[in-house]
């Protein structure tokens, strides 16, 4: 687990549900899930105000 995993799980669940109900392309849904996962990790240096 990492800071941001709970928000990722919610966003991923929402994206999967939308993809299923609106019959989105599976590849696009997976790409969105991967993007959401990467985005869920803190940006290096962000806690220190950036560098």
Secondary structure, DSSP 4 states (H G I P E B T S, - for coil): --TTHHHHHHHHHHHHHHHHHTT--HHHHHHHHHHHHHHTSPPTTTTTT--
